[in-house]
Amino acid sequence: GYGKFWKSKKRYRVLKGGKGSKKSATTALNIIKRMMKYPGSNTLVVRQIMDTHRTSTFAQLKWAQNRLGVSHLWKCTTSPLEMTYISTGQKILFRGFDDVLKLASTTVPSGYLCWVWVEEAFEIDSEDDFDKLDLSVPRGAVPAPLFKQTTITFNPWSERHWLKARFFDCDNPDVDKFTTTYHCNEFLDETDRA
């Protein structure tokens, strides 16, 4: 159920999915695979609260490294919270919207900060805060075959949340939007499905 999502290179990949739909697992696998495929790429992972990364996105990306059998190729540190692809120095950085002004100054020591993953985007109340991130990261030209992309993942929303109007109520050629359910998740067992 994630083939088009996996291959998308549009500016925005927006993924709404219920619990157990493997949206975070698939995004984590995709990020690790892409970074190893594209030298010079770097990724910024953002949640509403910085302190929630360790037990969510950071753990999910470590799971993805293990699942792909490449954990020995990555250095993962908790202070600072980041992951480094050892052979190239590419980074996965973690930040929070609880200090949105610092997001604008996020940089990497080498290559290009071309990909952003906003996890649990429904928690971000302010569209203005998202705009600050979106206008700042990724910025500047990136050489081919690299490309800029922001991946936004979240559980279903309130009808009044800004995510719905911005990404789902309009047709924007720069947006690939997806809705998934637990039916897409081969990692669940019969107990989970029930």
Secondary structure, DSSP 8 states (H G I E B T S, - for coil): --HHHHH--SSEEEEEE-TTS-HHHHHHHHHHHHHHHSTTEEEEEEESSGGGSTTTHHHHHHHHHHHHT-GGGEEEEETTEEEEETTTTEEEEEEEGGGHHHHTT---SSSEEEEEEETTGGG---HHHHHHHHHHSS-S---TT---EEEEEE----TTSHHIIIIISS--TTEEEEEE-GGG-TT--HHHH-
